[in-house]
């Protein structure tokens, strides 16, 4: 009977030990999710240059991270629309620059993406008045092992290719 009690006590200690590690990992994950929620609200995006080339739209965007956390920029998806049509074109962005994937804490990172479109989307984009085109960007980002998205809408594409952040 004493051996049974010792075995039960050892099993209980082992269970508490494993449970404690699991609880700590789970709490760390929740902290990371909370951190990513705060960070994604603070990251800003400004379209600093854009160009409609023969087969694609090229956008240079300045991302600013005022937080104390380094953020990994994994990918981006773009939608181009204007005030009169809900959607002109959309597509995944192909990263053209070699500025790295880390958006450092308290700093800015300029990224350049090419957005390829179908022939119909390209025609719609060319027909749209350039000073009425807006760019919406969705960036996939990560802090540690927690992934999240940052959505920024209303980046105005003006006639000279420089824009200001909209609503």
Order of alpha helices (4+ residues) and beta strands (2+ residues): alpha-beta-beta-beta-beta-beta-beta-alpha-beta-beta
